[in-house]
């Protein structure tokens, strides 16, 4: 029995490594004090030194009884290593961070593909140097400035000059005024916290400039491979633009196949979100899996010899990683590519692989590269979905044994959708505040079209087969129209679901306990899961009672508009100059009303000057 337990522990070694390492990242996230950094370095060195010494003594056979202590020290080392990784990644800890310097100019390098919205160019950049002005700013050469070391990321918004074209691309170096501000927090209750979202990407400051304020240098220092990939993707996007006339169809094609989301409208995003098929628009494991399936099928003839298998594996690996590069190295694609790569290599050498260990290894590699990935919603949901598929999908599929091949495939897809939705349900509801009731119908509907769109789109790009363009566009329009019909069905989804962190934890615990109890047929776990679920329902009921008796006002802080809500129970009177359903209302005003469980909103139009608004509102309210 001990041998079996030891073997299993060895099979999931990376799962055991990942847990303390991730906890360390979470615990020390946001630490900006260099004293903590020095302390973490000292702790890690001490723990590592102890393990080395213990290993040396252990080889001499003198302290075999201390194996438990060794395990504890190893877990502590992994925990504090995660903390050190998280702290080192935070740019506030570096003395050369540009926000600490008092310089007039910054030299930056564009670190992603610039996005154009109306007349504004948006991009992230890496600050490489800071500078004082040396000569009149009339040259595009870097020798006009005296440079000093600087470090850090910044978000830029450049207002284009309508009389002049401004072409910026990944890797371009610019000199900009050091006019930046700290990213402001969300100003309204329940509003999307852009400050925290950027902080999870290690960006804490942003700058708003006019085109005339920037100096573009004649240098491009971006990664050559990434620059090639971005340029290649742009060329592929242009191919689709020439073939597809419908804007929504074009946006879905470029997003689904190439991971290019710039042209995706809010309406299309809403349709896919309401139907529970938003994962299709995130280039992820499904796309990599489809690519592997096709290549593995086409190259079947290479399976006859070991050399042929190696050639086949190298070709598939090269294709998968080229596709990963082409899609911009998103966390979900990286996760899928790492896992499939391990699977392919293991098959070549006929090694048994543990699925959980592969998932944990992929997560560990990504967190070593960027510990802040742990806060990325896509990263979290993709790994949770994969774990759900590995554990739940076979069990759900075994509920109904079906012998008919086509019916078995349909049930397999249904089981896959159920497993993924059940696994991601708590976090999906917590982050997106809605749950699609027809997710089974929509996922069954989109499975075949999504695969055909992927295959046809890739064939068009690889072989310049433009004759498939009309079929390609029709399939995209058919898919969008079908999902739109499903989204428009009565009771298509539950919206305005708001969970607190405590409720999220209780929901996760109750689901895990219930699934484990069902799998192990354990009455005690089932009873514990019911108690946890009852505790969750008690909290939710308490929130509902509180909302029924609430009487409060909410004053919104808006840049160019006005909104003031008087809330009583589940009703609210909203004094505003905004229109129902407009972008500002949906993003800044409605979330707070939803969180307060307001179901009936009466709009009162306000059209007065800014100086008189407050008095008028309070007069009306009183």
HUKA-V604158 format. One record per pair of residues at least 12 apart in sequence whose ideal C-beta (glycine too) atoms are under 10 Angstrom apart, sorted by the first residue. I is the first residue (numbers start at 1). J is the second residue. Records with the same first field share a line. If there is no record, write none. Layout:
I=J, J
//
This chain:
8=354
10=354, 357
11=352, 353, 354, 355, 356, 357
12=354, 355, 356, 357, 358, 359, 360
13=354, 357, 360, 361
14=354, 356, 357, 358, 359, 360, 361, 362, 363, 364, 365
15=354, 356, 357, 358, 359, 360, 361, 363, 364
16=71, 74, 75, 78, 357, 360
17=74, 75, 78, 81, 82, 357, 360, 361, 364
18=78, 82, 356, 357, 359, 360, 361, 362, 363, 364, 367, 383
19=75, 78, 79, 82, 360
20=74, 75, 76, 77, 78, 79, 80, 81, 82
21=75, 77, 78, 79, 80, 81, 82, 83, 85, 86, 360, 363, 364, 367, 368, 371, 374
22=78, 79, 82, 86, 360, 363, 364, 367, 371, 374
23=75, 78, 79, 82, 83
24=40, 76, 77, 78, 79, 80, 81, 82, 83, 84, 85, 86, 87, 371
25=79, 81, 82, 83, 84, 85, 86, 87, 89, 367, 371, 372, 373, 374, 375
26=82, 83, 86, 371, 374, 375
27=79, 80, 82, 83, 86
28=40, 79, 80, 82, 83, 84, 85, 86, 87, 88, 90, 371
29=82, 83, 86, 87, 89, 90, 199, 200, 371, 372, 374, 375
30=86, 87, 90, 92, 199
31=83, 86, 87, 90, 92, 93
32=87, 90, 91, 92, 93, 97, 204
33=87, 92, 93
34=87, 92, 93, 94, 95
36=83, 84, 87, 93
37=83, 84, 87, 88, 90, 93, 94
39=80, 83, 84, 87
40=80, 81, 82, 83, 84, 85, 86, 87, 88
41=80, 84, 87, 88
42=80
43=76, 77, 79, 80, 81, 83, 84
44=76, 77, 78, 79, 80, 81, 83, 84
46=73, 76, 77, 80
47=73, 74, 75, 76, 77, 78, 79, 80, 81
48=73, 74, 77, 80, 81
50=69, 70, 73, 74, 76, 77
51=70, 73, 74, 76, 77
54=66, 67, 69, 70, 73, 74
55=70
58=70
81=368
82=367, 368, 371, 374
83=371
84=371
85=367, 368, 369, 370, 371, 372
86=367, 371, 372, 374
87=371
88=371
89=202, 369, 370, 371, 372
90=199, 202, 204, 371, 372
91=126, 127, 151, 152, 153, 154, 202, 203, 204, 205
92=152, 199, 202, 204
94=150, 151, 152
95=149, 151
96=127, 129, 130, 148, 149, 150, 151, 152
97=127, 150, 151, 152, 153, 204, 205
98=126, 127, 128, 129, 130, 149, 150, 151, 152, 153, 154, 178, 180, 205
99=127, 150, 151, 152, 154, 178, 180, 182, 204, 205
100=130, 150, 151, 152
101=127, 130, 148, 149, 150, 151, 152, 178
102=130, 132, 178
103=129, 130, 131, 132, 133, 145, 146, 147, 148, 150, 177, 178
104=130, 131, 132, 133, 145, 177, 178, 179
105=129, 130, 131, 132, 133, 134, 137, 144, 145, 146, 147, 175, 176, 177, 178, 179, 215
106=125, 127, 128, 129, 130, 131, 150, 152, 154, 174, 175, 176, 177, 178, 179, 180, 207
107=125, 126, 127, 128, 129, 130, 131, 142, 145, 147, 148, 150, 173, 174, 175, 176, 215, 217, 219
108=123, 124, 125, 126, 127, 128, 129, 150, 152, 153, 154, 156, 172, 173, 174, 175, 176, 207, 214, 217
109=125, 126, 127, 128, 129, 170, 171, 172, 173, 174, 217, 219, 220, 221, 222
110=123, 124, 125, 126, 156, 168, 169, 170, 171, 172, 173, 174, 220, 221, 222
111=123, 124, 125, 126, 153, 154, 170, 171, 222, 223, 226
112=124, 125, 126, 170, 171, 222, 226, 230, 328
113=168, 169, 170, 226, 227, 229, 230, 231, 233, 234, 260, 262, 328
114=156, 158, 166, 167, 168, 169, 170, 172, 262
115=261, 262
116=158, 160, 166, 168, 262
117=157, 262
118=159, 160
119=158, 159, 160, 161, 162, 166, 211
120=156, 157, 158, 159, 160, 208
121=156, 157, 158, 159, 160, 166, 167, 168, 209, 211, 214
122=155, 156, 157, 158, 206, 262
123=154, 155, 156, 157, 158, 168, 169, 170, 172, 174
124=153, 154, 155, 156, 198, 201, 202, 203, 206
125=152, 153, 154, 155, 156, 168, 172, 173, 174, 176, 203, 207
126=150, 151, 152, 153, 154, 221, 222
127=150, 151, 152, 153, 154, 176, 178, 180, 205
128=147, 149, 150, 151, 152, 173, 221
129=142, 145, 146, 147, 148, 149, 150, 151, 173, 175
130=145, 146, 147, 148, 149, 150, 151, 178
131=144, 145, 146, 147, 148, 150, 175, 178
132=145, 146, 147, 148
133=145, 146, 175, 177
134=146, 147
137=175, 177, 213, 215
138=215
139=215, 217
140=175, 215, 216, 217, 218
141=175, 215, 217, 218, 219
142=173, 175, 215, 217, 218, 219
144=175, 215, 217
145=175, 215
147=175
150=178
152=202, 203, 204, 205
153=198, 201, 202, 203, 204, 205
154=176, 178, 180, 183, 198, 203, 204, 205, 206, 207
155=180, 183, 194, 198, 201, 203, 204, 205, 206, 207, 208
156=168, 174, 176, 180, 206, 207, 208, 209, 214
157=206, 207, 208, 209
158=174, 176, 207, 208, 209, 210, 211, 213, 214
159=208, 209, 210, 211, 212, 213
160=210, 211
161=210, 211, 212
162=211
163=211
164=211, 212
165=211
166=211, 214, 216
167=216
168=211, 214, 216
169=220, 222, 227, 230, 231, 234
170=220, 222, 223, 226, 227, 229, 230, 231, 234
171=219, 220, 221, 222, 223, 224, 226, 227, 230
172=216, 217, 218, 219, 220, 221, 222, 227
173=215, 216, 217, 218, 219, 220, 221, 222
174=209, 213, 214, 215, 216, 217, 219
175=213, 214, 215, 216, 217
176=207, 209, 213, 214, 215
177=207, 209, 213, 214, 215
178=207
179=207, 208, 209, 213
180=204, 205, 206, 207, 208, 209
181=205, 206, 207, 208
182=195, 204, 205, 206
183=195, 196, 197, 198, 199, 203, 204, 205, 206
184=206
186=557, 588, 591
187=556, 557, 558, 559, 588
188=554, 555, 556, 557, 558, 563, 587, 588, 589, 591, 592
189=554, 555, 556, 565, 588, 589, 591, 592, 593, 595, 596
190=433, 498, 554, 588, 589, 590, 591, 592, 593, 594, 595, 596
191=556, 557, 587, 588, 589, 590, 591, 592
192=587, 588, 591
194=206
196=375
197=375, 376, 377
199=372, 375
200=372, 373, 374, 375, 376, 377, 379
201=370, 372, 373, 375, 376
202=370, 371, 372
225=325
226=325, 328, 329
228=325, 326
229=322, 324, 325, 326, 327, 328, 329
230=260, 325, 326, 328
232=258, 322, 325, 326, 461
233=254, 258, 259, 260, 325, 326, 327, 328
234=258, 260
235=461
236=254, 257, 258, 260, 326, 457, 458, 460, 461, 462
237=250, 253, 254, 257, 258, 260, 262, 263
239=254, 457, 460, 461, 464, 466, 469
240=253, 254, 257, 258, 260, 263, 457, 460, 461, 469, 472, 473, 476
241=253, 254, 263
242=466, 469
243=457, 460, 466, 468, 469, 470, 472, 473
244=469, 470, 472, 473, 476, 477
245=469, 470, 473, 477
246=473, 474, 476, 477, 480
247=263, 264, 265, 268
248=263, 264, 265, 267, 268, 271, 476, 477, 480, 481, 484
249=268, 453, 472, 473, 474, 475, 476, 477, 478, 479, 480
250=263, 264, 473, 476
251=263, 264, 265, 268, 269, 281, 476, 480
252=264, 265, 268, 271, 272, 280, 281, 450, 453, 476, 477, 479, 480, 483
253=453, 454, 456, 457, 460, 472, 473, 475, 476
254=457
255=268, 269, 272, 280, 281, 282, 283
256=280, 281, 282, 283, 286, 287, 450, 453, 454, 457, 476, 479
257=283, 287, 323, 326, 327, 453, 454, 455, 456, 457, 458, 460, 461
258=283, 287, 323, 326, 327, 328, 457, 458, 461
259=281, 282, 283, 284, 287, 323, 324, 326, 327, 328, 329, 330, 332, 333
260=283, 326, 327, 328
261=281, 282, 283, 328
264=281
266=583, 586
267=480, 484
268=281, 480, 483, 484
269=281
270=484, 487, 586
271=442, 480, 481, 482, 483, 484, 485, 486, 487, 488
272=436, 442, 446, 479, 480, 483, 484, 487
273=428, 432, 434, 436, 487, 493
274=434, 436, 437, 438, 439, 442, 483, 484, 486, 487, 488, 489, 492, 493, 495
275=436, 437, 438, 439, 441, 442, 443, 445, 446, 482, 483, 484, 485, 486, 487, 488, 489, 492, 493
276=417, 420, 421, 424, 428, 434, 435, 436, 437, 438, 439, 440, 441, 442, 443, 446, 483, 486, 487, 492, 493
277=417, 436, 439, 442, 443, 445, 446, 447, 450, 479, 483, 486, 487
278=381, 428, 432, 436
279=332, 378, 381, 382, 385, 420, 424, 443, 446, 450
280=442, 443, 446, 447, 449, 450, 453, 454, 479, 483
281=450
282=330, 331, 332, 333, 378, 381, 382
283=323, 324, 326, 327, 328, 330, 332, 333, 336, 454
284=327, 330, 331, 332, 333, 334, 335, 336, 378, 381, 382, 385, 386
285=332, 333, 335, 336, 337, 339, 340, 382, 383, 385, 386, 389
286=332, 336, 385, 447, 450, 451, 454
287=323, 324, 327, 332, 333, 336, 450, 451, 454, 458
288=320, 321, 323, 324, 327, 332, 333, 334, 335, 336, 337, 338, 339, 340, 341
289=320, 336, 339, 340
290=450, 451, 454, 455, 458
291=316, 319, 320, 322, 323, 324, 336, 337, 340, 454, 455, 458
292=316, 317, 319, 320, 323, 336, 337, 340, 341, 343, 344
293=451
294=316, 319, 451, 454, 455, 458
295=312, 315, 316, 317, 319, 320
296=312, 313, 316, 344, 347
298=312, 315, 316
299=311, 312, 313, 315, 316
300=312
302=315, 316
306=348, 349
309=344, 347, 348, 349
310=348, 349
312=344, 348
313=341, 344, 345, 347, 348
314=344, 348
316=340, 341, 344
317=337, 340, 341, 344, 345
320=333, 336, 337, 338, 340, 341, 344
321=333, 334, 337, 338, 340, 341
323=337, 458
324=336, 337, 338, 341
325=337
326=461
329=369
330=376, 378, 379, 382
331=362, 363, 366, 369, 370, 373, 376, 377, 378, 379, 380, 382, 383
332=376, 378, 379, 381, 382, 383, 385, 386
333=382
334=362, 365, 366, 369, 370, 373, 379, 382
335=359, 362, 363, 365, 366, 373, 378, 379, 382, 383, 386
336=362, 382, 386
337=362
338=358, 359, 361, 362, 363, 364, 365, 366
339=353, 355, 358, 359, 361, 362, 363, 386
340=358, 362
341=358, 362
342=357, 358, 359, 361, 362
343=355, 358
346=358
354=390
355=386, 387, 389, 390, 391
356=386, 387, 390, 391
358=386, 390
359=382, 383, 386, 387, 389, 390
360=383, 387
362=382, 383, 386
363=379, 382, 383, 386
366=379, 383
367=379
377=427, 428, 430, 431, 432
380=424, 427, 431
381=420, 423, 424, 427, 428, 431, 432
382=424
383=423, 424
384=420, 423, 424, 425, 426, 427, 428, 508
385=416, 419, 420, 421, 422, 423, 424, 427, 428
386=420, 423
387=419, 423, 424
388=416, 418, 419, 420, 421, 422, 423, 424, 425, 515
389=415, 416, 417, 419, 420, 423
390=419, 423
391=419, 423, 515, 516, 519
392=415, 416, 418, 419, 420, 421, 422, 423, 515, 519
393=412, 415, 416, 417, 418, 419, 420, 422, 423
394=412, 415, 419
395=415, 419, 515, 518, 519
396=411, 412, 414, 415, 416, 417, 418, 419, 422
397=411, 412, 413, 414, 415, 416, 418, 419
398=415
399=411, 415, 418
400=414, 415
409=447
410=444, 447
413=440, 443, 444, 447, 448
414=440, 443, 444, 447
416=443, 447
417=439, 440, 441, 442, 443, 444, 447
418=439, 440, 443
420=439, 443
421=435, 436, 439, 440, 443
422=511, 515
423=511, 515
425=439, 507, 508, 511
426=499, 503, 504, 505, 506, 507, 508, 509, 510, 511, 512
427=499, 504, 507, 508
428=497
429=494, 497, 498, 499, 503, 504, 507
430=497, 498, 499, 500, 501, 503, 504, 507, 508
431=499, 504
432=495, 497
433=494, 495, 496, 497, 498, 499, 591, 594, 595
434=492, 493, 494, 495, 496, 497, 594
435=493, 494, 495, 497
436=486, 487, 492, 493, 494, 495
437=489, 490, 491, 492, 493, 494
438=483, 486, 487, 489, 491, 492, 493
439=486, 492, 493
441=482, 486, 489, 492
442=482, 483, 485, 486, 487, 489, 492
445=479, 482, 483, 485, 486
446=479, 482, 483, 486
448=475, 479
449=475, 476, 478, 479, 480, 482, 483
450=475, 479
452=471, 472, 475, 479
453=472, 475, 476, 478, 479
455=468
456=468, 469, 471, 472, 475, 476
457=472, 475, 476
459=472
460=472
495=594
496=590, 591, 593, 594, 595, 596, 597, 598, 599
497=540, 594
498=540, 543, 591, 594, 595, 596, 597
499=536, 539, 540, 543
500=539, 540, 543
502=535, 536, 539
503=535, 536, 537, 539, 540, 543
504=536
505=532, 536
506=532, 533, 534, 535, 536, 537, 538, 539, 540
507=532, 533, 536, 539, 540
508=532, 536
509=528, 529, 532, 533, 535, 536
510=528, 529, 530, 531, 532, 533, 534, 535, 536, 537
511=529, 532, 533
512=525, 529, 532
513=525, 526, 527, 528, 529, 530, 531, 532, 533
514=526, 528, 529, 530, 532, 533
515=529
516=528, 529
517=529, 530
543=595, 597
544=570, 597
546=596, 597
547=567, 569, 570, 595, 596, 597, 598, 599
548=569, 570, 597
549=568, 569
550=567, 568, 569, 570, 596, 597, 598
551=566, 567, 568, 569
552=565, 566, 567, 568, 572, 596
553=565, 566, 567, 568, 572, 573, 617, 618, 621
554=566, 567, 572, 574, 589, 592, 593, 596, 598
555=614, 617
556=574, 576, 578, 584, 585, 588, 589, 592
557=588
558=576, 577, 578, 584, 585, 588, 589
559=584, 588
560=577, 584, 610
561=576, 577, 578, 582, 584, 585, 588, 589, 606
562=575, 576, 577, 578, 606, 607, 608, 610, 613, 614, 616, 617
563=575, 576, 577, 578, 584, 585, 588, 589, 592, 606, 617
564=576, 589, 604, 606, 613, 614, 616, 617, 618, 620, 621
565=589, 592, 593, 596, 598, 601
566=602, 604, 617, 620, 621
567=592, 593, 596, 597, 598, 601
568=598, 600
569=596, 597, 598, 599, 600
570=596, 597, 598, 599, 600, 601
571=598, 599, 600, 601, 602
572=592, 593, 596, 598, 599, 600, 601, 602, 603
573=600, 601, 602, 603, 604, 620, 621
574=589, 590, 593, 598, 601, 602, 603, 604, 605, 606
575=602, 603, 604, 605, 606, 613, 616, 617, 618, 620, 621
576=589, 603, 604, 605, 606, 617
577=605, 606, 607, 608, 613
578=590, 603, 605, 606
579=603, 605
580=601, 603
585=603
589=601
604=617, 620, 621
606=620
//
